[in-house]
């Protein structure tokens, strides 16, 4: 019981002081007096006395209810059901310090950091009016959830704008991917699951991490799309490095590892706008069923209930008021 | 004259005429209450709040001394709980931005979002905050507050800062190299919320599942504030200091050692000083204090047009009407006599 009641919250408790006014109808002598010499001669009418008590009580109730409604009582634990369709896309955005370096193929001006390029590309993607469910994780040394998986695109955009502060720390691709995959865990598979990695990929994964990540991808059945942001002097993923030089190209090694994941994997080089459009089109082609999911919502307002009660009580008062004897009829 | 009595408005008019003065008061109150059930809303200038919530995710926040309901929970968990409660108490039209503090700086992770439309995203993001999100491990709290203030002013002109921390400074800092606030004092308003117990607690070491596997010991942490050059000026002083070497040991071979650098308590003095320097307000955050009331206080509010609830404007008059209805008839008569007297004269 206490557990249930603890969800009842009061927005502005001091408004409850208004309910003191309810004492007024309870205590006041407030019916018209008639210029009749001796009412005392009349027999005591029990019904009238009870009607009067009810009348006072209803008035007081109406005022208390209004005061309670004004105080903004709400139900704190509120979960709403939403329906989403389209693919479930977790964006995994690299926020490491290396993303501050120059992008190989800038769209605007002469220089553009990889971070700015990624932001531009993703803002286009998120702003498109498709029905995909989106979420975003940013990562550097450690992953940070920026927006949970859902239909709230503004939240993803707000997370993207926040990356304007610049990158920090190292590139822990594995942990970022792991956090994104965690978001699929335990949810029914009703749509294609996509992890959209946006990174310059300057990271090595050790054998154990590779294995763990591969297992996670297979268990969640998520495909991996990699929007690769090439550094100004970086290598393309399409060109295999010379024999013996592989260690010098971590991004190529990552690319090769991703193709062994066992789930669909595609890499796109974000060097031209077409690549980005192609990635988006590929996501759009994925087959999906509508999915029900639950979201927390701000407290459910309960004041209407009190206003309704006040209305009903006041109706009662009016009805009783109409029964009141207004004029003394001499028989 | 033939009148169609089925017209409800006509019925209502007849009913109205039939009523006496007090009945009309009550009928008006009923009408107002009925209108309020339609939940009228309008874009009106109203009090809203822009908050930049920054939470300290350094390891001292894992100390489980923020007591709520008998069970010790960590300062971080308590701070998150309070932030979510604050989120619920903000009126629609308010905006909230989120940031994380560790090492020397605050990282903004979410630009301002309107609280009602984006409640789920904000709430879930706060809930997901974890000490493992820290990208580096020091805790230069003053730098963190300064950088948060700097960011707050860039996030919005009326952005208020709410900084949730225990004030723990690690490693020890030499007073000589303590950071100085260079911004304009009081330009960004806000509150530094202090969390945790004032009695020092041990900082836990946590495993993958957040089980405590041990505690930071005195030997695991830096106990000397010997960064940089010492303050000793005179040659006499230098000679007196044991093992002094101008380049290799500027603080001597036995510098002042802090005995409890591995413990952490709510450092109120530190936070009060930071708050004073920057023009913020310091507040200790405990379970009994309503955070909702603090973050919706008038001095932190901004006037902006927002969707506002019109119901109070309807039900308050309704309440007064009901009150007048119950005023004794003798008073009514007095009132009427007074009015008619004035009419005559």
HADDOCK unambig.tbl for C-alpha pairs under 7 A between the chains (distance, minus, plus):
assign (segid A and resid 11 and name CA) (segid B and resid 89 and name CA) 6.78 0.50 0.50
assign (segid A and resid 25 and name CA) (segid B and resid 326 and name CA) 5.52 0.50 0.50
assign (segid A and resid 28 and name CA) (segid B and resid 328 and name CA) 6.89 0.50 0.50
assign (segid A and resid 29 and name CA) (segid B and resid 328 and name CA) 6.09 0.50 0.50
assign (segid A and resid 30 and name CA) (segid B and resid 326 and name CA) 6.10 0.50 0.50
assign (segid A and resid 30 and name CA) (segid B and resid 327 and name CA) 6.10 0.50 0.50
assign (segid A and resid 30 and name CA) (segid B and resid 328 and name CA) 3.80 0.50 0.50
assign (segid A and resid 30 and name CA) (segid B and resid 329 and name CA) 5.87 0.50 0.50
assign (segid A and resid 31 and name CA) (segid B and resid 328 and name CA) 6.12 0.50 0.50
assign (segid A and resid 31 and name CA) (segid B and resid 329 and name CA) 5.77 0.50 0.50
assign (segid A and resid 32 and name CA) (segid B and resid 329 and name CA) 4.91 0.50 0.50
assign (segid A and resid 32 and name CA) (segid B and resid 330 and name CA) 7.00 0.50 0.50
assign (segid A and resid 63 and name CA) (segid B and resid 319 and name CA) 6.06 0.50 0.50
assign (segid A and resid 66 and name CA) (segid B and resid 315 and name CA) 6.63 0.50 0.50
assign (segid A and resid 66 and name CA) (segid B and resid 319 and name CA) 6.90 0.50 0.50
assign (segid A and resid 70 and name CA) (segid B and resid 312 and name CA) 6.30 0.50 0.50
assign (segid A and resid 141 and name CA) (segid B and resid 135 and name CA) 5.10 0.50 0.50
assign (segid A and resid 142 and name CA) (segid B and resid 132 and name CA) 6.89 0.50 0.50
assign (segid A and resid 142 and name CA) (segid B and resid 133 and name CA) 5.23 0.50 0.50
assign (segid A and resid 142 and name CA) (segid B and resid 134 and name CA) 6.61 0.50 0.50
assign (segid A and resid 142 and name CA) (segid B and resid 135 and name CA) 5.76 0.50 0.50
assign (segid A and resid 143 and name CA) (segid B and resid 133 and name CA) 5.93 0.50 0.50
assign (segid A and resid 144 and name CA) (segid B and resid 133 and name CA) 5.74 0.50 0.50
assign (segid A and resid 145 and name CA) (segid B and resid 125 and name CA) 6.23 0.50 0.50
assign (segid A and resid 145 and name CA) (segid B and resid 128 and name CA) 6.81 0.50 0.50
assign (segid A and resid 146 and name CA) (segid B and resid 109 and name CA) 6.07 0.50 0.50
assign (segid A and resid 146 and name CA) (segid B and resid 110 and name CA) 6.40 0.50 0.50
assign (segid A and resid 146 and name CA) (segid B and resid 125 and name CA) 6.39 0.50 0.50
assign (segid A and resid 147 and name CA) (segid B and resid 121 and name CA) 5.88 0.50 0.50
assign (segid A and resid 147 and name CA) (segid B and resid 125 and name CA) 6.25 0.50 0.50
assign (segid A and resid 148 and name CA) (segid B and resid 121 and name CA) 5.93 0.50 0.50
assign (segid A and resid 148 and name CA) (segid B and resid 124 and name CA) 6.54 0.50 0.50
assign (segid A and resid 148 and name CA) (segid B and resid 125 and name CA) 6.62 0.50 0.50
assign (segid A and resid 155 and name CA) (segid B and resid 113 and name CA) 6.99 0.50 0.50
assign (segid A and resid 155 and name CA) (segid B and resid 118 and name CA) 6.86 0.50 0.50
assign (segid A and resid 155 and name CA) (segid B and resid 121 and name CA) 6.47 0.50 0.50
assign (segid A and resid 158 and name CA) (segid B and resid 110 and name CA) 5.38 0.50 0.50
assign (segid A and resid 158 and name CA) (segid B and resid 111 and name CA) 4.64 0.50 0.50
assign (segid A and resid 158 and name CA) (segid B and resid 112 and name CA) 6.85 0.50 0.50
assign (segid A and resid 159 and name CA) (segid B and resid 109 and name CA) 5.87 0.50 0.50
assign (segid A and resid 159 and name CA) (segid B and resid 110 and name CA) 4.46 0.50 0.50
assign (segid A and resid 159 and name CA) (segid B and resid 111 and name CA) 6.14 0.50 0.50
assign (segid A and resid 161 and name CA) (segid B and resid 111 and name CA) 6.32 0.50 0.50
assign (segid A and resid 162 and name CA) (segid B and resid 108 and name CA) 5.67 0.50 0.50
assign (segid A and resid 162 and name CA) (segid B and resid 109 and name CA) 5.39 0.50 0.50
assign (segid A and resid 162 and name CA) (segid B and resid 110 and name CA) 5.33 0.50 0.50
assign (segid A and resid 162 and name CA) (segid B and resid 111 and name CA) 5.33 0.50 0.50
assign (segid A and resid 169 and name CA) (segid B and resid 135 and name CA) 6.29 0.50 0.50
assign (segid A and resid 295 and name CA) (segid B and resid 120 and name CA) 5.87 0.50 0.50
assign (segid A and resid 296 and name CA) (segid B and resid 120 and name CA) 5.10 0.50 0.50
assign (segid A and resid 297 and name CA) (segid B and resid 119 and name CA) 5.94 0.50 0.50
assign (segid A and resid 297 and name CA) (segid B and resid 120 and name CA) 5.69 0.50 0.50
assign (segid A and resid 298 and name CA) (segid B and resid 88 and name CA) 5.92 0.50 0.50
assign (segid A and resid 298 and name CA) (segid B and resid 116 and name CA) 6.52 0.50 0.50
assign (segid A and resid 298 and name CA) (segid B and resid 119 and name CA) 6.19 0.50 0.50
assign (segid A and resid 299 and name CA) (segid B and resid 88 and name CA) 6.73 0.50 0.50
assign (segid A and resid 304 and name CA) (segid B and resid 37 and name CA) 6.17 0.50 0.50
assign (segid A and resid 307 and name CA) (segid B and resid 33 and name CA) 6.53 0.50 0.50
assign (segid A and resid 307 and name CA) (segid B and resid 37 and name CA) 6.87 0.50 0.50
assign (segid A and resid 308 and name CA) (segid B and resid 37 and name CA) 6.90 0.50 0.50
assign (segid A and resid 311 and name CA) (segid B and resid 30 and name CA) 6.06 0.50 0.50
assign (segid A and resid 311 and name CA) (segid B and resid 33 and name CA) 5.73 0.50 0.50
assign (segid A and resid 311 and name CA) (segid B and resid 34 and name CA) 6.75 0.50 0.50
assign (segid A and resid 314 and name CA) (segid B and resid 30 and name CA) 6.49 0.50 0.50
assign (segid A and resid 315 and name CA) (segid B and resid 30 and name CA) 6.91 0.50 0.50
assign (segid A and resid 318 and name CA) (segid B and resid 23 and name CA) 6.77 0.50 0.50
assign (segid A and resid 318 and name CA) (segid B and resid 26 and name CA) 6.48 0.50 0.50
